[in-house]
Amino acid sequence: MARPRKELSSVPLTPAMVNWAEALGDAIGRGMLRALNDGMPRLGSAAPSTSALTAGRRRGRPPKVMAGASLVSLDRRCTMDGCTREQRSKGLCSAHYQAERRRQISSSKSA
């Protein structure tokens, strides 16, 4: 049978432990305050000033400039003849890319 744990409040703290705990709390507080004021640095970056600038950068595809924009630049159009939609992957728009994937899957099943 396991011994019951002592409650922490009933354990007497030595003055050295109290001083250590207060110093630790102060250090953690200063570190959190510095991180909030300066911004959290990225792991592995050498210069904290540049990491503060890139910390808020959005990942993934950049947002469209205009919602519903029908004009896509010529270099970003789907490579299928007659298609004017924007490229998504491998030079194809989403619809043609999915169609190509379905063709590849059906041809691999029949082989």
Rosetta blueprint (number, residue, H / E / L):
1 M L
2 A L
3 R L
4 P L
5 R L
6 K L
7 E L
8 L H
9 S H
10 S H
11 V L
12 P L
13 L L
14 T L
15 P H
16 A H
17 M H
18 V H
19 N H
20 W H
21 A H
22 E H
23 A H
24 L H
25 G H
26 D H
27 A H
28 I H
29 G H
30 R H
31 G H
32 M H
33 L H
34 R H
35 A H
36 L H
37 N H
38 D H
39 G L
40 M L
41 P L
42 R L
43 L L
44 G L
45 S L
46 A L
47 A L
48 P H
49 S H
50 T H
51 S H
52 A H
53 L H
54 T H
55 A L
56 G L
57 R L
58 R L
59 R L
60 G L
61 R L
62 P L
63 P L
64 K L
65 V L
66 M L
67 A L
68 G L
69 A L
70 S L
71 L L
72 V L
73 S L
74 L H
75 D H
76 R H
77 R E
78 C L
79 T L
80 M L
81 D L
82 G L
83 C L
84 T L
85 R L
86 E E
87 Q L
88 R L
89 S E
90 K L
91 G L
92 L E
93 C L
94 S H
95 A H
96 H H
97 Y H
98 Q H
99 A H
100 E H
101 R H
102 R H
103 R H
104 Q H
105 I H
106 S H
107 S H
108 S H
109 K H
110 S H
111 A L
